[in-house]
């Protein structure tokens, strides 16, 4: 099981959106769907899916949270990923343009598809659901990265803290690897010289990117996109909860916010397996037990289905 899983909160469209996204990217599929009953948002669809072999999860849980570009997904169209093609760069470009055409329909272009100093072909958009994607033709001569990387944009009062955040997350996760760091040079106002233009890191099995932006964006991190940390036991749940939770009023059924306002779900791999493999009555019992919790108590959840 992937250790860190991006989680997308939709109003009612989780199943529809997952079907759409898996039609856009190669090596993608829906892996599981389920229904949880009697939540504060009513009955909620939960969908597990893979995009270019990266696990995602989505939920239909009401209109409380809206996507914004503070969290986006960089999609690296690296020619080396197109192993069966004679002209790998042409294949990568065609796949990029196809994905752009599908994702931009009904959406909003944030940076037009074009040539930029960092990529011969790049564009940034919000799709018809509001989720943000950065599509990039990647230089195969560079240090390899996976096809899809979550990207964190530090804006407003958080601007200037992106590099600090990278170092913080590297200190929290037990298997972390620093990546590249590029700072803004002088003359790129309003961005301050020395703040983070782009950086990345690997936490467990997931690469993350981060950058500062001093422009007036008017948005910040929220619960629409969170990151699930699937823990092997209660001790690991306790560890990540203590290290990451910084906003007590945001603690609810395994969710928390860290010191930068980014949302995480500290969950149990065992519970997720039970939710995917259990009968509907077991799923319902688990749901009723974990909904009132703040930090997940796996012993109580197992007891609810007679596995204590």
PyMOL commands that set and color helices and strands:
alter all, ss='L'
color gray80, all
select helices_A, chain A and resi 14-24+79-81+88-104+156-158+162-172+234-244+248-250+269-277+280-290+298-304
alter helices_A, ss='H'
color red, helices_A
select strands_A, chain A and resi 4-10+29-39+42-51+54-60+71-78+108-116+119-126+132-138+148-154+176-183+196-203+206-212+225-231+255-257+263-268
alter strands_A, ss='S'
color yellow, strands_A
deselect
rebuild
show_as cartoon
